[in-house]
Amino acid sequence: MDEFVARLHRTIAEIAEQPHVEVELADGSRVAVESISAEPGLGFITLRPHPVGERPDVVVVPLGAVRRIEISASHQGEPPVGFSLPSA
């Protein structure tokens, strides 16, 4: 799980300096996220929805519930959603 998230973070970093990351779950819901963590592990990851400070603070989902992860650069004129990569 840690390796999956580490590779995902590398991919996100390659896309843009201020990427927009959106996760689609198996139920069809879509979550713009500020961060993705390999915690708590055991087949689960933690998504921190954006904007930060609104409910829910975090969403813990089984990795199998993730259907799609979209990564894109914020377009000019759009307010950046932003994704925070962990410190190196």
Sequence and secondary structure as in RCSB ss.txt:
>XXXX:A:sequence
MDEFVARLHRTIAEIAEQPHVEVELADGSRVAVESISAEPGLGFITLRPHPVGERPDVVVVPLGAVRRIEISASH
QGEPPVGFSLPSA
>XXXX:A:secstr
 HHHHHHHHHHHHHH SSEEEEEEETTS EEEEEEEEEEEETTEEEEEESSTTSS S EEEEGGGEEEEEEEE  
TTS          
